[in-house]
Amino acid sequence: MGLLFVEVLPRDATGGADVLQCRRCRVDAASVGAILSRDFQGRIGRTYLFNRVVNITLGPNENRNFRTGLHTVNDISCICCQEILGWRYEKAYVESEKYKEGKFILERTLLSKQA
């Protein structure tokens, strides 16, 4: 296996908890300031919607039926520990759901805030 390159997200000037990390291995996943919505429901609870997340790998395309209709998604896993953290919307088949395409969902219960 080659070198693993991990992106470290910037913290605020006071060193506050503005970065969400993988709960299992504590690698940075996303910035709290980059949350687009907190009003999504995942497999195991509430989720966050993001334009950008870091330190992840994408799984294969998969069609899933959600409450909002059929979507093609990819599971996203932590680049370090391989924990599945959420999914990426590849394609939405319902016109009103097209805004989700290319965006990421992270499960709240699988994340921790950097302390």
C-alpha positions in Angstrom: 0.0 0.0 0.0 1.2 3.5 -0.8 1.3 6.7 1.2 -2.0 7.9 2.5 -2.6 11.7 2.0 -5.0 13.1 4.5 -6.4 16.7 4.1 -6.5 18.7 7.4 -9.2 21.3 7.4 -8.6 24.8 8.9 -9.7 25.5 12.4 -11.0 28.9 13.6 -8.6 31.2 15.4 -9.8 30.2 18.9 -9.2 26.5 18.2 -12.9 25.8 18.5 -14.8 22.8 17.3 -15.5 23.8 13.7 -14.5 20.5 12.0 -16.4 17.3 11.9 -14.3 14.1 12.1 -14.8 10.4 11.7 -15.9 9.2 15.1 -13.8 6.0 14.7 -10.3 7.3 13.7 -10.7 11.1 14.1 -9.6 12.1 10.6 -11.2 15.4 9.3 -14.4 14.9 7.2 -16.0 18.3 6.7 -16.2 21.8 8.0 -19.2 22.7 10.2 -19.5 26.0 8.3 -20.0 24.1 5.1 -23.3 22.4 6.1 -25.9 23.1 3.6 -28.8 21.5 5.5 -29.4 19.7 8.8 -32.9 18.6 7.7 -32.2 15.1 6.3 -32.9 11.7 7.6 -30.4 8.8 7.1 -30.4 5.1 7.8 -29.5 5.5 11.5 -30.7 9.0 12.3 -30.3 12.7 11.3 -27.8 13.7 8.7 -26.0 16.7 7.2 -25.9 17.8 3.6 -22.6 19.1 2.2 -21.2 20.3 -1.1 -17.8 19.1 -0.2 -16.3 16.5 2.2 -12.7 15.4 2.5 -10.7 12.2 3.2 -13.3 9.8 1.8 -13.5 7.1 -0.9 -16.5 6.5 -3.1 -18.1 3.2 -3.5 -19.8 1.9 -6.7 -23.0 3.4 -8.1 -26.2 2.0 -6.5 -29.9 2.7 -7.1 -31.8 3.3 -3.8 -35.4 4.3 -3.1 -35.6 7.0 -0.6 -38.8 8.8 0.7 -38.1 11.4 -1.9 -37.8 8.9 -4.8 -35.2 6.9 -6.7 -31.6 8.1 -6.6 -28.3 6.7 -7.8 -25.9 7.1 -4.9 -22.3 6.0 -3.9 -21.5 5.1 -0.3 -18.7 7.2 1.1 -16.1 5.7 3.4 -13.4 7.2 5.6 -10.1 7.1 3.8 -8.3 5.9 6.9 -10.6 3.3 8.7 -13.1 2.5 5.9 -16.1 3.3 8.1 -19.1 4.1 5.9 -20.0 7.8 6.8 -22.8 8.4 4.4 -23.4 8.7 0.7 -23.1 10.9 -2.4 -26.0 11.7 -4.6 -24.9 10.8 -8.2 -28.3 11.2 -9.9 -31.9 12.1 -8.9 -34.8 10.9 -11.0 -37.4 13.2 -9.6 -37.1 16.7 -11.0 -37.6 18.5 -7.6 -34.7 16.4 -6.2 -32.0 17.3 -8.8 -30.4 19.9 -6.5 -29.0 17.0 -4.5 -26.8 15.7 -7.4 -23.1 15.8 -6.6 -23.8 16.6 -2.9 -22.8 14.5 0.1 -24.8 13.2 3.1 -22.9 12.5 6.4 -24.6 10.6 9.2 -24.4 12.7 12.4 -23.9 9.6 14.7 -20.8 8.6 12.8 -19.1 12.0 13.3 -17.6 13.9 16.2 -16.6 17.6 16.5 -12.9 18.3 16.9 -12.4 19.5 20.5 
